[in-house]
Amino acid sequence: MAPVLAVLLAASACGGGNSVGERASTALPPTAAGYPGGVITLLAPARPGGGWDQTARQIQQVWTGVGIPGVPVEVVNRGGAGGTIGLADFVTRFSGDPHMLLVFGQVMLGATRTNRSPVSIDQTVPLARLLHEYEVVTVPADSPYTTLDELLDDLRRDPARVSWAGGSAGGIDHILAGLIAQAAGVDPRLVNYIAYAGGGEAAAAVMGGHVTLGVSGVGEWRAHVDGGRMRPLAVSSPTRIGDRATPTLRESGLDVVLSNWRGMAAPPGTDDTTRDWLIGALARMRESAEWQSILRANHWEDSFLAGDAFGDFLRDEAVTVDETLRAIGLIR
């Protein structure tokens, strides 16, 4: 049986600073070399509307609103191929320029494998894992399916007729679709998965009834669910979350728990002093009441892990992702 890629992460504080929830009211002093000294740009390697884009803009909001870096903060999008196009741009064009920072997550580890990317995340300088969120399985608001069990019955009868919308091939959404199929007794290689460039496009496909169901982060599609444009059937958390109205996959007899983490990295060539300054800026953001409010509003879980510990996590996670992709037939 495939390993279940469960990222149930304990929050880990970066040493020092105020307790979580206190306001960080002053800007960090610049480094001895004068960093940052100019605009910081957050690269979201996806189109607007997806999880990376949302995370980047929330970081921008807190860094700017609280005044942590003391300089303007911008967000740019560079989508395509599960973030690997943006990653390649980041690694090749911005080496040695830590004014450009990458917002990324678990999806990119799978995408670099399935897209045979010539660059990988281990070419960057890891800063911090910030959060993780669970996935939600949804259908269009007018779908005939009212429970996941009803949908699974049809999936078992004819997998090809059940179409799934989600993010890039090999990403967290695709992995979850494969794990659900496998747990339901269906060959995951038969899953009719349609990969979209981002969560916004996948959401449009679900709401428009162009697919049977969709998979994405709970926070990413929260507004569509709350607005009645999608019907949630299950969440990938170990227990119910939020208003606790949506059952878990386990409640349908599927032993699948899965979460998606997001973090930040600096470009190759970033010196240790600048790296430590950026980690400090992220730690101060995490301590702010504004960031904690954003986590709660989006049903995101705090899983802060910084510096070398985050680098170790990335290496272990790459192995786990690779094993899972092999087990569900997405790579050889």
Beta strands, then each sheet from edge to edge (+ up, - down):
strand 1: 40-44
strand 2: 73-77
strand 3: 100-105
strand 4: 125-140
strand 5: 163-166
strand 6: 192-195
strand 7: 213-217
strand 8: 230-235
strand 9: 259-266
strand 10: 301-306
sheet 1: 2+ 1+ 3+ 9- 4+ 7- 5- 6-
sheet 2: 2+ 1+ 3+ 9- 4+ 8-
sheet 3: 2+ 1+ 3+ 9- 4+ 10-
end
